[in-house]
Structure formats: C-alpha cells, structure tokens
C-alpha cells in the first residue's frame, strides 16, 4: 500500500523541486527512480509510486512515469504552497 503524503514528506526539497520543474508527465530517469525508492524506504520500495508506460521488453528501455494520483498530489501540494505564500 502506498502512502503518497508520506512519500512527499520524505523527499528532499531539492528533489521535489526537480520533480515539479520537469512536470507531471515526465519520464523518470534512473536518478529520480532511486530518489523515489529512497524516500519510500529503500531500493525498489518506490515501485508503487511509478508505473511503466509502453513496452516492458527490453528492460533497459522501459519508460517510468509517476502514477497519476502521485503526480496529482505532488503538484496539488505545490499549488497550495504557492497560494499560501501569495497571501503573506
């Protein structure tokens, strides 16, 4: 079971900034997959937060993307942060 808010809280601010800069429909590179795995608890633990689009074979050509609900939560929290900062 995934804990999307827990994952977001566990990501370093600079990692969250990179995710947001690249957009919700970005292809995740190996470094970002490792970052998500680390935030989720260790190697391979982030697999519930990203999915493969397209062919599974060959493995080295797989394209990984954030799950739709994960991307929505990451960008919703960013939008809320921006709105909160705008009022102060």
Residue pairs with C-beta under 8 A, 6 or more apart in sequence:
1 48
2 48
2 49
2 67
2 70
4 49
4 69
4 70
4 73
5 73
7 36
7 39
7 40
7 46
7 49
7 70
8 16
8 73
8 74
8 77
10 38
10 39
10 40
11 19
11 35
11 36
11 39
12 35
15 32
15 35
15 39
16 74
16 78
18 32
19 26
19 32
19 66
19 74
20 74
20 75
20 78
24 66
24 71
24 72
24 74
24 75
25 65
25 71
26 65
26 66
27 63
27 64
27 65
28 36
28 50
28 64
28 65
28 66
33 46
33 50
33 64
36 46
36 49
36 50
37 43
37 44
37 45
37 46
37 47
38 46
39 46
40 46
40 48
40 49
48 67
49 66
49 67
49 70
50 64
50 65
50 66
50 67
50 70
51 64
51 65
51 66
51 67
52 62
52 63
52 64
52 65
53 63
53 64
53 65
54 62
54 63
55 61
55 62
56 62
65 71
66 74
